[in-house]
């Protein structure tokens, strides 16, 4: 590809307890490039380093060694304030556990990243309602999370991730807590975001069948990328 990658990780090493007898290296020199508009899966068993890698890609953590460029910005050279801004504006997160605020309505949860981003009250409520409609949740927008099913919570979480119209959606085991039918609905929303809205999506999963739905599959094992191949993509599910 002649385009510039939106995610460009080079020689990423992550260690914990540095300099101590129990020093632990989780990632052993990861190289990843993801291009704008791609739908990529990172697949691996529990303990392979998927969550550590996602935290670095999502700018929730910094590598011990190596360089990470997000949309051309060297993350290692950015201060905490700049990193917070990058996370808020460039990346939408979807987690297995939803991470919704229980005391706030679904609509208020969706508004949250826009509030942090400085968007005015009317504008963010209007956009939140549009996003709730996009994920088929307009009838439940005034319900609190504990009044919603797992699939409904995840759809709210996806709408929230889209709040600031980020270039990248990071989805960490987004169907892990859902039954097959509900998981299918959630994956269909991700395909829609990728195909119709041009979002770059990185799916972290232990499920080979979900990984197959993406355009490209990276296999992570013991902190190293051990394989890369094309997936079947959405059209061939």
URCOR-V891172 format. One line per field, one symbol per residue. ss: DSSP state (h for helix, s for strand, l for the rest). phi: phi as a letter, one per 40 degrees, with the letter a starting at -180 (. if undefined). Layout:
ss=???
phi=???
This chain:
ss=llllsssssssssssslllllllsssssssssssslllsssssllllllhhhhhhhhlllllllssssssllsshhhllhhhhhhhhhhhssssslllllllllshhhhhhhhhhhllllhhhhhhhhhhhhhhlllhhhlllshhhllhhhhhhhhhhhhllllllssssslllllllhhhhhhhhhhhhhhhhhhllssssssllhhhhhlllssssssllssssssslllhhhl
phi=.cccccbbbbgcbbbbfcgcdcdbbcbbgcbabbbdgcbbbbbacdgchdccccccdcgcabccbhbbbbfgcccccccccccccddccbbbbbbdcgfccccbcdcccccdcccccgccdccccccccccccccgbccbccccdccbcdccccccccccccdcfccbbbbbfcbcbbccccccccccccccccccbgccbbbcabccccdccccabbbbafgbcbaaacccgccbc
